[in-house]
């Protein structure tokens, strides 16, 4: 199977009760997602959520009795392998994508790492985008109290605010600011505005909005925003990134940004989660016309001063 034929696996995450199933059910009604396979991860012995998923999907599979990012990761591999095998022999229609709805307690990072490293999946699938739902009513308290909620937001390529009809404008604005503090530059969308194409759209490769002054959030997760005007040395940056992910990969919830380097005339977009780093890409133009490095590292227990010192030490 060629690289172009790899089937994208899109992850729909979000804390318990944040409206993932409701959103997915609505979007699966669109013909644009009719050629999708769906995997639902449920936490508990009795599967319930799958009964709420529309029959529009080509194939629906249930993973239960554990969290997809830990206890049932092997089940995810088995399910994806089984889907690919049945697709190859014509036992199921040739679905174009897989949508994984995780349990409300899951960290999307290990799911993406599994896609990139498991021998049974490499060559068949590739990681798609991560969408996280946040409840406008209960979300602020969940973000404050639960590390899992913050990690889901940190790993997201886009965040969808749900239950906005039950919250006032001030609450929506405050929640959007909270999300932006955890994951700077991440698109934040009202649930009613999300369509099928948005759910499966590729992750945006570059940061178009970065608050260089912000470098903190409660609960141990910190978003460090590094803005550097001088061109970086590419080899030094790679050494720094390799060292960071090798030593602290489990604590690096997200790396994203654009680089100004000495070796390339155009901006270089980088994107990664935990130990998984996507291949860098070059952009045609500088976002907002600002010719500078804009890098966000969302991490747990890593100091921003250490990050800058590491860049210097690596010769970047």
Secondary structure, 3 states (H helix, E strand, C coil): CCHHHCEEEEEEEECCCCCHHHHHHHHHCCHHHCCEEEEEECCCCCCCHHHHCCCCCCEEEEECCCCCCCCCHHHHHHHHHHHHHHHHCCCCCCCCEEEEECCCCCCHHHHHHHHHHCCCCECCEEEEEEEEEEECCCHHHHHHHCHHHHHHHHHCCEEEEECHHHCCHHHHHHHHHHHHHHCCCCEEEEHHHCCHHHHCCCCCCCCCCCCCCCCCCHHHEEEEEEEECCCECHHHHHHHHHHHHHHHHHHEEEEEEEECECCCCCCEEEEEECCEECCCEECCCCHHHCCCEEEEEEEECCCHHHHHHHHHHCCC
